[in-house]
Amino acid sequence: MALRLWIAPQGAHPGDLAVLNTWAAALDQQGWLAIYAVSDANYPPLGMALLHGSVMLARLLNVPVGEGADWLLILKLPPILADLILMLVLLRLVTTPALSAADGPSPDEAGLGLTYASHLAGLALIALNPALIIMSAWWGQYESVYALLALLSLLALIQDRPTASGAFLALAGLTKLQGLVIAPVLGLILLRDVLSPGTASQPWRSLGSVALGLLIPFLVFAGPFVATGQAVYVGQRLIALIAGPGWPTINALNLWYILTNGAGNWVFNAPLLLPDNTLVLSTLSLRTIGTLLLTIWTVAVLIVLWRRDRRAAALAAALLYIGVFLLPTQAHERYLFGALPLSIVAVGLTAERPSLAAVALPLTLLHSLNLLWATRLVEYMVPPRGDSGC
């Protein structure tokens, strides 16, 4: 945490900082409920509420909004605090009674099936994870917030707390839409419980509890926009960046970067010469192919999960985030982020006990390198095609 707090005032992603400062100024002048009408804000309501919280804290401390090192620290407090809570979650796992399983935990295990060695290694990988540090302490984006909430949603359902699971899922999606990537995994677990032979009314109660959990945060954070007639407009703003033709990749070193040899990567202020609605294979566009590939990937992951117990859900959710990063067009370099905490927890939850080095470490390394490349923090690396600012 000390490292994050030291880095935070030093700087930020120049393009994203300018955007966040513009939104912060609009929040300061017009308030949260007017933000979508007076700016080009495209975070969901909770994401904008977190930014508004930073604005109000800055005003309370007499810190100029959008200016200076103190503002940078205040701006980044939500993701930095989310990193801290992620560490506390892993600490909590080691003292939580192990999940029920046919074979049960071995004597050297604790928490949700994590061995002490895996727990300590995972905690260190969260605390010292370069990707988390770059994203939360320097970049200033809210990836850690939605990743934390998505993980809490998954853990709550694994532990048979459906209302909490639904609430955390809603909060994750209300922070950033990427928080909803785990929804198919949660849905499959609930569906399997309903269809399992011998089940009574409890699974249906779980469905109702999840729905209630989803509804409460929605009413709190989205309800005011619905009540003021802004629902359709806000929805359009949230998907505006992907609604039309766009770049095959936005600094994500994924399938489309490889297939286009970098020519499909976003370039600042450059003409869009290879939009993702370009037709290939006669009638299929790049976007359609990416969507089909992601659909196939998701179905394959869910089929495998169907045959496993709930402890495999964390690994399945991590795989969905990997798919969202690798396969669809218009993916950003940040989209792999949600897989990091899930992969660390998956090391202890999956029955096969994949080693930490085989799961979480490669993801951390690759994602960190992609972020460094996209932000040009390391000058000797091959620079992206244009200055990153998205």
Residue pairs with C-beta under 8 A, 6 or more apart in sequence:
1 80
1 83
1 84
3 133
3 137
4 80
4 83
4 133
4 136
4 137
5 73
5 80
5 137
7 133
7 137
7 138
8 72
8 73
8 76
8 80
8 137
8 138
9 69
9 70
9 72
9 73
10 69
10 72
10 138
11 72
11 138
12 72
12 75
12 76
12 138
12 139
12 140
13 138
13 139
13 140
13 141
13 375
13 388
13 389
14 387
14 389
15 268
15 387
15 388
15 389
15 390
16 139
16 140
16 141
16 389
16 390
17 72
17 140
18 389
20 51
20 75
20 140
21 65
21 66
22 39
22 40
23 35
23 39
23 41
23 43
23 48
23 51
24 51
24 54
24 55
24 65
24 66
24 75
25 65
25 66
26 34
26 35
26 38
26 39
26 41
27 35
27 48
27 51
27 52
27 55
28 55
28 59
28 65
29 38
30 37
30 38
31 52
32 45
32 48
32 49
32 52
33 224
33 225
33 228
35 41
35 48
35 52
36 225
36 230
36 233
36 234
36 237
37 230
37 233
40 237
41 48
41 237
42 237
42 238
42 240
42 241
43 51
43 142
43 175
43 176
44 173
44 174
44 175
44 176
44 177
44 221
44 222
44 238
45 174
45 221
45 222
45 224
45 225
45 234
46 171
46 174
46 175
46 217
46 221
47 142
47 145
47 174
47 175
47 176
49 221
50 78
50 142
50 145
50 175
51 75
53 78
54 74
54 75
54 77
54 78
55 65
57 63
57 74
57 77
58 64
58 65
58 70
58 71
58 74
59 65
61 70
61 74
63 70
63 71
63 74
64 71
65 71
72 140
75 140
76 136
76 137
76 140
78 142
78 145
79 135
79 136
79 137
79 140
79 141
79 142
79 143
79 144
79 145
80 136
80 137
80 144
82 136
82 142
82 144
82 145
82 147
82 148
83 126
83 132
83 136
83 144
85 148
86 126
86 132
86 144
86 147
86 148
86 151
86 341
87 123
87 126
87 127
89 148
89 151
89 152
89 155
90 119
90 122
90 123
90 126
90 344
90 345
91 123
92 111
93 111
93 112
93 114
93 119
93 345
93 348
94 110
94 111
94 114
94 116
94 119
95 110
95 111
96 111
96 112
96 159
98 104
98 105
98 109
98 110
98 111
98 112
98 113
99 112
99 113
99 158
99 159
99 310
99 311
99 349
101 113
101 309
101 311
101 351
103 351
105 113
106 115
108 115
108 116
109 115
109 116
109 348
110 116
110 119
111 119
111 348
112 155
112 158
112 159
112 311
112 345
112 348
112 349
113 311
113 348
113 349
114 122
114 345
114 347
114 348
114 349
115 348
115 353
118 347
118 348
118 353
118 356
119 348
121 356
122 344
122 345
122 347
122 348
122 356
122 360
125 344
125 356
125 360
125 361
125 364
126 132
126 341
126 344
129 340
129 364
129 368
130 364
130 368
131 337
131 340
131 364
131 367
131 368
131 371
132 144
132 340
134 368
134 371
134 372
134 375
134 377
135 141
135 143
135 144
135 334
135 337
135 371
136 143
136 144
138 375
138 377
139 371
139 375
141 334
142 175
142 176
143 176
143 178
143 334
143 337
143 338
144 337
145 175
145 176
146 172
146 173
146 175
146 176
146 178
146 179
146 338
147 179
147 337
147 338
147 340
147 341
147 342
148 341
149 168
149 169
149 171
149 172
149 175
149 179
150 168
150 169
150 172
150 179
150 181
150 182
150 317
150 338
150 342
151 314
151 341
151 342
151 345
152 164
152 168
153 164
153 165
153 166
153 167
153 168
153 169
153 172
153 182
153 186
154 165
154 182
154 185
154 186
154 313
154 314
154 317
154 342
155 345
156 162
156 164
156 165
156 168
157 165
157 186
157 189
157 190
157 210
157 310
157 313
158 310
158 311
158 313
158 314
158 349
160 206
162 190
162 205
162 206
162 207
162 209
162 210
162 213
163 209
163 210
163 212
163 213
164 213
165 186
165 210
165 213
166 209
166 210
166 211
166 212
166 213
166 214
166 215
167 213
167 214
167 216
167 217
168 213
169 179
169 180
169 182
169 183
169 186
169 210
169 213
169 214
170 213
170 214
170 215
170 216
170 217
170 218
171 179
171 217
172 179
172 180
172 182
173 179
173 180
173 183
174 217
174 218
174 221
174 222
177 238
177 239
178 321
178 324
178 335
178 337
178 338
179 338
181 317
181 320
181 321
181 324
181 338
182 317
182 320
182 321
182 338
182 342
184 298
184 302
184 320
185 301
185 302
185 305
185 313
185 316
185 317
185 320
186 210
186 313
188 302
188 305
188 306
189 305
189 310
189 313
190 203
190 206
190 207
190 210
192 306
193 199
193 202
193 203
193 206
194 203
194 204
194 207
196 203
222 231
222 234
225 231
225 234
236 243
241 330
242 330
245 272
245 275
245 276
245 277
245 287
246 272
246 275
246 276
246 329
246 330
247 264
247 265
247 266
247 272
247 274
247 275
247 276
247 329
247 330
248 256
248 257
248 259
248 260
248 264
248 265
248 274
248 276
248 286
248 290
248 329
248 330
249 256
249 257
249 260
249 264
249 265
249 266
249 329
249 330
249 331
250 265
250 266
250 330
250 331
250 332
250 333
250 390
251 265
251 266
251 332
251 333
251 370
251 373
251 374
251 384
251 388
251 390
252 325
252 331
252 332
252 333
252 335
252 336
252 370
253 333
253 370
253 373
254 325
254 326
254 327
254 331
255 290
255 293
255 326
255 327
256 264
256 276
256 286
256 290
256 329
256 331
257 264
257 265
260 274
262 385
263 273
263 274
263 385
264 274
264 276
264 286
265 384
265 385
266 385
266 386
266 388
266 390
267 385
267 386
268 386
268 387
268 388
268 389
269 386
270 385
270 386
276 285
276 286
276 287
276 290
276 329
276 330
277 285
277 286
277 287
278 285
278 286
279 285
280 286
280 289
281 289
284 292
286 329
287 328
287 329
287 330
290 327
290 328
290 329
291 328
293 327
293 328
294 323
294 324
294 327
294 328
297 319
297 320
297 323
297 327
298 320
298 323
301 316
301 319
301 320
301 323
302 316
304 312
304 316
305 312
305 313
305 316
308 316
308 350
308 351
309 351
311 349
311 350
311 351
312 346
312 349
312 350
312 351
313 349
314 342
314 343
314 345
314 346
314 349
314 350
315 342
315 343
315 346
315 349
315 350
315 354
315 359
317 338
317 342
318 338
318 339
318 342
318 343
318 346
318 359
318 363
319 339
321 335
321 336
321 337
321 338
321 339
321 342
322 336
322 339
322 363
324 331
324 335
325 331
325 335
325 336
325 339
332 390
333 370
333 371
333 373
333 374
333 388
334 371
336 363
336 366
336 367
336 370
337 367
339 363
339 367
340 360
340 363
340 364
340 367
343 359
343 360
343 363
344 356
344 359
344 360
346 354
346 359
347 353
347 354
347 355
347 356
347 359
347 360
369 381
371 377
372 378
372 381
373 381
373 382
373 383
373 384
374 384
374 388
375 388
376 383
376 384
376 387
376 388
